[in-house]
Amino acid sequence: MRVTNEATIEAELRKVSEQVYGVLGVKGRRGEGDAVNFSQCEGQSDPNVRDAIHFWQVDDLDPAELNPAVERLRDHLKASGWIGLGEKWDAGKVDLEVWGKNPEKTVAVWAQAFHPKNRVIFRVSTPCFRLPAA
């Protein structure tokens, strides 16, 4: 398990979030809630074993640009050697979801075109990590 501090994790998640935003190539209104959230890793009794997530969205987009934006992200992840790639269509909402992990398995990305609200939502997260000993 990786040993690191929350400041390092937050910087990594924000960097990848900005890269994802750039690859999506959309120019809507960035949603509120830009915090990186840390919590005790599920199933772990040690409070020093944590995970983190940066979840946000881009609103007020043209519906025609939603799926192409997520497709660009999918293609970028694949070309960049990300692993565990997947995608799913929700035909009822005409939404595309994609996800993957970087080759080092330190960061995961998930994104979805969300037509009912004309937005793209995404999250960048980490697997469990251990805080350094105090």
QUICOR-V980867 format. One record per helix or strand of 2 or more residues. SS is the DSSP state (h for helix, s for strand). FROM is the first residue (numbers start at 1). TO is the last residue. If there is no record, write none. Layout:
ss	from	to
SS	FROM	TO
SS	FROM	TO
This chain:
ss	from	to
h	6	24
s	29	30
s	36	40
s	49	59
h	63	79
s	83	90
s	95	101
s	108	114
h	115	117
s	119	125
s	129	130
